[in-house]
């Protein structure tokens, strides 16, 4: 498989080297740009920690929704013992949610 990858890739690399322009490119091309504009201001900004629990809860509910949808759509075809791992998964997800709420209360973010 690796040999096939090398054989398939080598002609593309060689041909692109042969037909590419040889002159040096403009130094402006290598400047950092921000949507085509020269950036202004500081590169690092302050992250608003007040939104951290919202982000964490969104990730928890997003992952939970994906797995619950897959489990719910196959619920009638799977054995009843398959409910136990899903209950464990929900316990872990709700534990993460409780931790996010605990952290937000501890840091007085909300």
N, C-alpha and C positions, 0 to 999 in steps of 0.2 A: 504494500500500500504506500509506503514511504517512497519507494522507487518510482511508482507511478506519479506521485505528487511532484517529485523533482523533475521528472521527464515532462510533465504537463506545464510546470511553472517556468522552467529554464528558457524555452523559446520566447515566452512573453517578456521576461526580463531582458533578454539579449536584444530582441527587436526594439523594445522601448529605449534602450541605451543607444542603439544605432540611429534611431530617427529623432532623438531629442535634440533640442538646440544646445550648442556648445558654449555660448556666451554666458558670462556671469550675470546673474539676475540683479535687479535693482535693490540696493540696500534698504529702501523703504519697505520692501516686501517682507522683510524679517522683523520689522518693528511690531510691538504688541498693539493690536487694534481692538476696538470695542464697537462692533457693528459698523465697521468702516471708518470710525472716527478715532482720533488719537485720544486715549483715555486721560481723564483728568481726575485729580483727587487721589485718595489713598486706596490701595488695593485691597486692604482688609477692612471689613466693616463689623460692627457689633451685632451679634446674633441676639435677637429678642428671646430671652429665656421664658417669657410669659406664654409663649406659644408651644413650648416643648411638650407639655402634657397633651395638648391637642394633637400634635404630630404623632406622639407615641400611641394615643388611643386610636387614631386613624389607622396606623399600621396594624395594630392588634385586631381591630374590627375588619379591616380589609382581608387579612390572612384568614380570619375566622369565617368570613363570608364565602371565600373561595372554597374552603374545605367543606363547609356546611352544605353548600350547593351541590357539590359532587356527591357527598354522602346522602343528601336528601333525594337526589335524583335516582339513586340506586338502592334506596331503602327497602323497597319491596322485594328485590331480587337477592339481597344479601341475608345471611343468617342473623338471627337475633343476637348472637354473641358478638357481632361486629359493632354493637352499640357501646360496649364497654370501652374500647379504645377511643371512640368519639367522645365519650364522657370524660376520659382522661385528658384528651386534647382540649376540651372546653374548660376543664379545671385549670390547665396550664395557662390558657389564654385569659381567663378571668383573673388568675393570679397576677399576670402581667398588667392587667387593667387596674387591679387593686393597688399594685405597686406604683403605678403612674399617679393614681389619685393620692396615695400616701405621700409621695414625693412632692406633689403640687401643694398639698396642705402643709408639709413640713417647711417648704421654702417660701410659703406665703405668696405663691404665684397667682392663685385664683382669689 
